[in-house]
Amino acid sequence: MRFPSRTKEVQVRDRSELMRRRRADAGVLRDLSPGTARVTVQLSFLPAARPPHAAQSFTLYPAARAFFEYPCPHGDCLGVYDLDAEAKRALAEDRKRVTGTVECSGTRSRPGLLQQPCGLRLSYSISVERAPK
């Protein structure tokens, strides 16, 4: 009888710890973009994955950490969607909205297949609301 490897559990814990540290090290939104009142990040997974993943939405206010990395929703994937560059571009360029699609670069193990590319696509929208002048 084979026992499941604890390697994946350790990797998930390591990813969570790394993301926690990166979030703590990220600057505060009001320092990065003083005129910003709110940033809304909307995530939709494409195409409808099986099992389907619910859309996600995050709202950041001036006191929040300007951290725009989100873990892949598949429990057996260690991929991270890094939207930091897109969000900071939107904040720096005084754009109201940035949209795009990215693909998970993590790997997953599926029945009979070990360490295959995840490939779950993410459609994102980052909306920036400026404070009235």
C-alpha positions as CSV (number, residue, x, y, z in Angstrom):
1,M,0.0,0.0,0.0
2,R,1.3,3.4,-1.0
3,F,0.8,6.3,1.3
4,P,0.2,9.8,-0.2
5,S,3.3,11.9,-0.4
6,R,3.4,14.8,2.0
7,T,5.4,16.7,-0.6
8,K,2.4,18.5,-2.0
9,E,1.2,19.5,1.4
10,V,4.6,21.0,2.2
11,Q,4.6,22.8,-1.2
12,V,1.1,24.3,-0.5
13,R,2.2,25.4,2.9
14,D,5.4,26.9,1.4
15,R,3.4,28.8,-1.3
16,S,1.0,30.1,1.3
17,E,3.9,31.3,3.5
18,L,5.7,32.9,0.5
19,M,2.5,34.7,-0.5
20,R,1.9,35.9,3.1
21,R,5.5,37.3,3.2
22,R,5.1,39.0,-0.2
23,R,1.8,40.5,0.8
24,A,3.4,41.9,4.0
25,D,6.3,43.3,2.0
26,A,4.0,45.0,-0.6
27,G,3.6,48.7,-0.3
28,V,0.4,50.3,0.9
29,L,-2.0,51.4,-1.9
30,R,-2.2,55.0,-0.7
31,D,1.6,55.3,-1.0
32,L,1.8,53.6,-4.4
33,S,-1.1,55.7,-5.8
34,P,-2.1,58.6,-3.5
35,G,-5.2,59.6,-5.6
36,T,-6.8,56.1,-5.6
37,A,-9.9,55.6,-3.6
38,R,-10.5,52.0,-4.5
39,V,-9.3,49.1,-6.7
40,T,-11.6,46.3,-7.7
41,V,-10.1,43.0,-9.1
42,Q,-12.5,40.6,-10.7
43,L,-11.4,37.1,-11.7
44,S,-13.3,34.6,-13.9
45,F,-12.0,31.2,-14.9
46,L,-12.2,30.1,-18.5
47,P,-13.6,28.1,-20.0
48,A,-16.0,26.8,-17.3
49,A,-13.6,24.4,-15.7
50,R,-14.7,21.0,-14.4
51,P,-15.5,21.3,-11.6
52,P,-16.5,24.9,-12.2
53,H,-14.8,27.6,-10.3
54,A,-16.8,30.5,-9.0
55,A,-15.8,34.0,-10.1
56,Q,-13.8,35.9,-7.4
57,S,-13.8,39.6,-6.6
58,F,-11.5,41.6,-4.4
59,T,-11.7,45.3,-3.3
60,L,-8.7,47.2,-2.1
61,Y,-8.9,50.5,-0.2
62,P,-6.1,53.0,0.4
63,A,-4.9,51.3,3.6
64,A,-4.6,47.9,1.9
65,R,-1.4,46.3,0.7
66,A,-1.1,46.7,-3.0
67,F,-0.7,43.0,-3.6
68,F,-2.1,41.5,-6.8
69,E,-1.2,37.8,-6.8
70,Y,-3.8,35.1,-6.6
71,P,-3.4,31.3,-6.2
72,C,-4.8,28.9,-8.7
73,P,-8.1,27.6,-7.4
74,H,-7.2,24.0,-8.2
75,G,-6.3,22.3,-4.9
76,D,-3.6,20.2,-6.6
77,C,-1.9,23.1,-8.4
78,L,0.7,25.4,-7.0
79,G,0.4,28.0,-9.7
80,V,-0.1,31.7,-9.0
81,Y,-1.7,34.4,-11.2
82,D,0.6,37.4,-10.9
83,L,-1.4,40.5,-11.9
84,D,1.0,42.9,-10.1
85,A,2.4,44.5,-13.3
86,E,-1.0,45.0,-14.8
87,A,-2.4,46.5,-11.7
88,K,0.5,48.9,-11.2
89,R,0.3,49.9,-14.8
90,A,-3.3,50.8,-14.4
91,L,-2.5,52.8,-11.2
92,A,0.4,54.6,-12.8
93,E,-1.2,55.4,-16.1
94,D,-4.4,56.8,-14.6
95,R,-6.4,54.2,-16.4
96,K,-9.9,53.3,-15.1
97,R,-9.9,49.7,-16.2
98,V,-7.4,47.1,-17.4
99,T,-8.6,43.7,-18.7
100,G,-6.8,40.6,-20.0
101,T,-6.4,36.9,-19.9
102,V,-3.6,34.9,-18.4
103,E,-2.9,31.1,-18.1
104,C,-1.8,29.3,-15.0
105,S,1.8,28.2,-15.3
106,G,1.6,25.7,-12.5
107,T,1.4,21.9,-12.8
108,R,-1.2,19.4,-11.7
109,S,-1.3,15.6,-11.3
110,R,-4.4,14.0,-12.7
111,P,-5.4,10.3,-12.7
112,G,-2.8,8.5,-14.7
113,L,-0.8,11.7,-15.5
114,L,1.8,13.2,-13.3
115,Q,2.8,16.8,-13.3
116,Q,1.0,18.0,-16.4
117,P,0.6,21.8,-17.1
118,C,-2.4,23.2,-15.4
119,G,-3.3,25.7,-18.1
120,L,-6.5,27.1,-16.4
121,R,-7.1,30.4,-18.0
122,L,-8.1,33.5,-16.0
123,S,-9.9,36.5,-17.4
124,Y,-9.3,39.5,-15.1
125,S,-10.6,43.0,-14.8
126,I,-8.8,45.6,-12.6
127,S,-10.9,48.8,-12.1
128,V,-9.4,51.9,-10.4
129,E,-11.6,54.5,-8.8
130,R,-9.9,57.8,-8.2
131,A,-10.6,60.0,-5.2
132,P,-12.4,63.3,-6.1
133,K,-10.1,66.2,-6.4
